[in-house]
Amino acid sequence: MQVFEVIEINEFPYMEMREVTQGQSVGDILNETSTDQVFLLVDHDTKRIWTYNGPRSPFKVQLYSGILAGMLRKQLRLFYRVYPLNMYSKEDKKFQEIIEKQIGGGRANAIEKSDFPEQTPDKYVTDVSISNPKINQALEYINEIPHPDNLIRRFMIIGGTIYTDEKITESFLKEEKTIIKPIKLGRLNNGFTFFQDHSYSTRLIIKERNIQGIELYVHEDDTSPSLRIEIPVIHEDKFTKAGSIDKLLKAFKIPKKLPEESE
């Protein structure tokens, strides 16, 4: 496994890489001291290039890593594919498998300033679509990505629709069981929208160069109140669609046979 750090420089092309050789395993590099750094991990065994964005790394450096990963893939004659390591939580089996790999030599070379032809920087901007994704597919993809540590998601925006997380009671007959589920609040207004009522941490979710959604997080110690709607909001589809008695019975978990009461 070869490890490269993405470096920001002050002149065109504004980015380059340096190979990281200290440490014996990937875990020696992706630790608590690297939260503001961005890395590219080249796994020659599986022919994969993993991008890793530290939780506090600058957004533009994260963008640079995508450009450099594409150039690195061309250098390796397109036999390698690019994958995001941030898709997995630190406890995930795949993440643990990656960080346990030993650092060693390989045929990948760091992309340097001299590797960029003298052209305008626009040539290296990755196309990103802002068209509305399919809501259900976007929700499913976003829910696969683990939440950042010590943060709570307040809002999620998919297309022009905004959601908030709400605790839903699934059953409460024997013991209370709740799940956290995104609930639709409504649609954003035309024009522009500012979110200045909290110190939000914003996460942009991308899949195949298409924006899937935007998440707004607050720190778990944030004591400011959540959004409160003063007027009742009732979605029309609650009345235009027939309910399911089976779902109601399942929620109550009513047993087929009730136990006889002891005298």
C-alpha positions in Angstrom: 0.0 0.0 0.0 1.3 3.4 -1.0 0.0 6.5 0.8 0.0 10.1 -0.6 -1.0 13.3 1.1 -2.8 16.0 -1.0 -1.0 19.3 -0.6 -2.3 22.8 -1.4 0.2 25.2 -3.0 -0.1 28.9 -3.7 0.1 29.0 -7.5 -1.3 27.0 -10.4 -2.2 24.2 -10.4 -2.7 24.9 -6.6 -2.3 21.2 -5.7 0.3 18.4 -5.6 1.0 15.2 -3.7 3.8 13.9 -1.5 4.3 10.2 -0.7 4.1 9.4 3.0 6.6 6.7 4.2 6.7 7.1 7.9 4.8 4.5 9.9 4.4 0.9 9.3 0.7 0.6 8.6 -2.0 2.9 7.2 -3.5 3.2 10.7 -0.2 4.9 11.8 -1.1 7.8 9.4 -4.9 8.0 9.6 -5.0 8.8 13.3 -6.2 11.6 15.5 -3.4 13.9 14.4 -4.5 13.7 10.7 -8.0 15.1 11.0 -7.2 18.2 8.9 -5.4 16.2 6.1 -6.5 14.5 2.9 -4.9 11.3 1.6 -4.9 9.0 -1.4 -4.2 5.3 -0.6 -3.1 3.1 -3.5 -3.8 -0.5 -2.9 -1.8 -2.5 -5.5 -3.3 -5.8 -4.3 -6.9 -4.9 -5.2 -6.0 -2.2 -7.7 -8.0 0.5 -5.9 -7.3 4.1 -5.1 -8.9 5.1 -1.8 -9.6 8.8 -1.1 -9.7 9.7 2.6 -10.8 13.2 3.8 -10.0 14.0 7.4 -13.1 15.3 9.3 -11.6 18.8 9.6 -9.9 18.9 6.2 -10.5 22.0 3.9 -13.3 21.5 1.3 -11.1 22.7 -1.6 -8.4 20.2 -0.7 -11.0 17.5 -0.8 -11.8 18.7 -4.3 -8.2 18.6 -5.2 -8.0 15.0 -4.1 -10.6 14.0 -6.7 -8.6 15.7 -9.5 -5.3 14.1 -8.3 -6.9 10.7 -8.0 -8.1 10.9 -11.6 -4.5 11.8 -12.7 -3.1 9.0 -10.6 -5.4 6.6 -12.2 -4.3 7.7 -15.7 -0.7 7.3 -14.6 -1.5 3.7 -13.6 -3.0 3.1 -17.1 -6.6 3.1 -15.9 -6.2 -0.4 -14.3 -7.2 1.1 -10.9 -10.6 2.4 -9.7 -11.2 5.2 -7.3 -13.3 4.6 -4.1 -14.1 6.8 -1.1 -12.9 5.4 2.3 -15.2 7.9 4.0 -18.1 5.7 3.0 -17.2 3.5 6.0 -17.3 4.2 9.7 -14.1 3.5 11.7 -15.7 0.4 13.2 -16.6 -1.0 9.8 -14.8 -4.2 8.8 -13.7 -2.7 5.5 -12.2 0.4 7.2 -10.3 -1.8 9.7 -9.0 -4.0 6.8 -7.6 -0.9 5.0 -5.9 0.7 8.0 -4.2 -2.6 9.0 -2.4 -2.8 5.6 1.3 -2.4 5.6 2.9 0.6 3.9 5.4 -0.3 1.2 6.7 0.6 -2.2 4.9 0.6 -5.5 4.9 1.9 -9.0 2.7 5.0 -8.3 4.5 8.3 -8.4 3.4 11.5 -6.7 1.7 14.0 -8.9 3.7 17.3 -8.8 3.4 20.7 -10.2 5.5 19.9 -13.3 3.0 17.1 -14.2 0.3 19.7 -15.0 0.4 21.2 -18.6 0.3 25.0 -18.8 -3.4 25.3 -19.3 -6.2 27.1 -17.5 -7.2 25.6 -14.1 -10.8 25.1 -15.4 -9.5 22.0 -17.3 -9.2 20.2 -14.0 -12.6 21.1 -12.5 -14.7 18.0 -12.1 -18.2 18.2 -13.5 -20.8 18.1 -10.8 -24.5 17.9 -11.6 -27.1 19.9 -9.5 -30.1 18.3 -11.0 -32.6 16.8 -8.6 -31.8 13.2 -7.7 -34.4 10.4 -7.3 -35.5 11.0 -3.7 -35.7 7.4 -2.5 -32.4 6.4 -4.1 -30.7 9.5 -2.6 -32.1 8.8 0.8 -31.0 5.2 0.7 -27.4 6.2 -0.4 -27.1 8.9 2.3 -28.3 6.6 5.0 -25.5 4.2 4.2 -22.9 6.8 5.1 -22.1 6.9 8.8 -22.7 10.2 10.7 -19.7 12.1 11.9 -18.6 11.6 15.5 -20.1 14.0 18.1 -22.4 15.6 15.6 -26.2 15.5 15.3 -28.0 16.0 11.9 -30.6 18.7 12.2 -31.5 19.1 8.5 -31.0 17.2 5.2 -31.8 18.8 1.8 -32.4 16.6 -1.2 -33.3 18.5 -4.4 -35.6 21.3 -3.2 -37.0 19.3 -0.3 -35.8 19.7 3.3 -36.0 16.9 6.0 -35.3 16.7 9.7 -34.6 13.6 11.8 -37.4 12.6 14.2 -37.7 9.7 16.7 -40.5 7.4 15.6 -42.0 4.8 18.0 -42.3 1.4 16.4 -43.8 -0.4 19.3 -44.6 0.2 22.9 -46.7 -2.7 24.2 -44.0 -4.7 25.8 -41.1 -2.2 25.7 -40.7 1.1 23.9 -38.7 0.8 20.7 -37.8 3.9 18.6 -36.0 4.6 15.4 -34.7 7.8 13.9 -36.2 8.5 10.6 -36.0 11.5 8.2 -39.3 13.4 8.1 -40.2 15.7 5.3 -40.7 19.3 6.5 -41.5 20.9 3.1 -39.9 22.6 0.1 -37.3 25.4 0.1 -38.4 28.8 -1.1 -37.3 30.0 -4.5 -34.3 32.3 -4.5 -31.8 31.6 -1.8 -31.9 30.3 1.8 -29.5 31.1 4.6 -29.0 28.9 7.6 -27.6 31.2 10.3 -29.6 30.2 13.4 -26.9 27.7 14.4 -23.2 27.0 13.9 -23.8 24.3 11.3 -21.3 21.9 10.0 -22.3 21.1 6.4 -21.7 17.8 4.6 -22.1 17.5 0.9 -23.0 14.0 -0.4 -21.8 13.1 -3.9 -22.3 9.9 -5.9 -21.0 9.5 -9.4 -20.4 13.3 -9.7 -24.0 14.0 -8.8 -25.0 15.9 -5.7 -27.3 13.5 -3.7 -28.0 15.8 -0.8 -26.7 18.4 1.8 -26.7 17.7 5.5 -26.5 20.3 8.3 -25.1 19.1 11.6 -24.7 20.6 15.0 -22.5 19.5 17.8 -24.1 17.1 20.3 -23.5 19.5 23.1 -25.5 22.3 21.3 -28.2 23.3 23.7 -30.0 25.7 21.3 -33.6 24.6 20.6 -34.5 22.7 17.5 -36.8 24.0 14.8 -40.3 24.5 16.2 -43.3 24.9 13.9 -46.0 27.0 15.6 -48.8 26.0 13.2 -49.8 22.5 12.5 -48.5 21.0 9.2 -50.5 18.1 7.8 -49.4 16.5 4.6 -52.2 15.8 2.2 -51.0 12.3 1.3 -51.8 11.2 4.8 -55.5 11.4 3.8 -55.4 10.5 0.2 -53.8 7.1 0.8 -55.5 4.3 2.6 -53.8 3.1 5.8 -52.7 -0.4 6.6 -54.3 -2.2 9.6 -51.5 -4.8 9.4 -48.9 -2.0 10.1 -51.0 -0.8 13.0 -51.2 -4.2 14.5 -47.5 -4.8 14.0 -46.7 -1.5 15.7 -48.7 -2.6 18.8 -47.2 -6.1 18.6 -50.4 -7.7 19.8 -49.8 -11.4 20.4 -52.0 -14.0 18.7 -52.9 -15.4 22.1 -53.2 -13.4 25.3 -52.0 -15.0 28.5 -54.6 -16.1 30.9 -54.8 -13.9 34.1 -54.0 -15.8 37.3 -56.7 -15.7 39.9 
